[in-house]
């Protein structure tokens, strides 16, 4: 059944009817039925059943999301906010309906959510529209060691252009932030702190609420990368108390090219546009242009309307399943995976934080990460290998690359056992 039915009030915003999951996140979940909602998981790779353990990179899509994108193009395709005809109204409702769903999902106001292509765009928006006009020589941007490049490189660009300095907030060996050192680093020159909610390499869950509270005490603006948090646990942005929060749709069962930036309203109103064009204006004249109000001020041009229709269906699906159920399921999978990998001689796991998401980066003595991943692929197992867009973090551990296994709620304990068996086989092949 498509998530985009023929238009009836309220348009394009029906309750999600998913037979595989309990209403409102309550009751027992039939995980086998949930898995059946994801068509791609049924395929084979190199003649072997697919075991997809690359969810930290991108999540798979349930049928309702695929149908929502297809349904948009089949029945509602038009541009948003530019037409009084029926299709334009339907397209606008699909787009704005997703903004409202995301706002409810994250406990924020809809007019504080800028819809964009994902976390990378969102953080660059903060860098160019908030940081560049405000920072200068003598100012410091504090960035944690465990950040994805998307939360490092934009701040380096800002520093190069303004004369500000980037300072590193270090971690300790188990992969947790050195919180005492972080507090000491919050000096008067620090204007902005960039920190990930969940590490994409270590799985470390940072205490962002406490970190943001401490930063506010020092007058420091906070930017939180929520890419690895929003898909896997209940996120209440209002409770976190940050200034900016960025996340990506394709990691949370939604289409690629979708995501959002949440920002405090006072920041959005004070920020100049990042891109110019249609929709981000109220009036254009050669004598001067009047910009639109936020968030539309930052949404120039035609957006990925079909993608956001799909993201709305993904939010419906996750809410119906229940984020608490997802977190509990993935915690059980992580415990099983960690225990099973611990039985392999010569295998080293990076990161052992007490609070950790289902992300396991590992090395096997005598085997290169790329060789491991290539041979595992021949066994039908998809894992990530490389530096995971986190070069400074791997430099801390003195390694060039790791393999990363990242299960999601639709994976199974049987898949973990099959993965570990395949890893043993591959290790024997590599000698």
Secondary structure as UniProt FT lines:
FT   TURN            11..12
FT   TURN            19..20
FT   HELIX           23..25
FT   HELIX           31..36
FT   HELIX           39..42
FT   STRAND          44..45
FT   TURN            46..47
FT   STRAND          48..49
FT   STRAND          51..52
FT   TURN            55..57
FT   HELIX           63..71
FT   HELIX           72..76
FT   HELIX           86..106
FT   HELIX           110..112
FT   STRAND          113..116
FT   HELIX           119..125
FT   HELIX           126..131
FT   TURN            132..134
FT   TURN            137..138
FT   STRAND          140..144
FT   TURN            145..146
FT   HELIX           149..151
FT   HELIX           153..162
FT   STRAND          165..169
FT   TURN            173..174
FT   HELIX           179..185
FT   TURN            188..189
FT   STRAND          190..196
FT   TURN            200..202
FT   STRAND          204..205
FT   HELIX           208..217
FT   TURN            218..219
FT   STRAND          221..225
FT   HELIX           227..230
FT   TURN            231..232
FT   HELIX           237..240
FT   STRAND          244..248
FT   TURN            250..253
FT   TURN            256..257
FT   STRAND          259..263
FT   HELIX           265..270
FT   STRAND          281..285
FT   TURN            286..287
FT   STRAND          288..291
FT   TURN            294..295
FT   HELIX           296..298
FT   HELIX           305..321
FT   HELIX           323..341
FT   TURN            342..343
FT   TURN            345..346
FT   STRAND          347..350
FT   STRAND          360..364
FT   TURN            365..366
FT   HELIX           369..378
FT   TURN            379..380
FT   STRAND          381..382
FT   STRAND          384..386
FT   TURN            388..389
FT   HELIX           391..397
FT   STRAND          402..406
FT   TURN            409..410
FT   HELIX           413..429
//
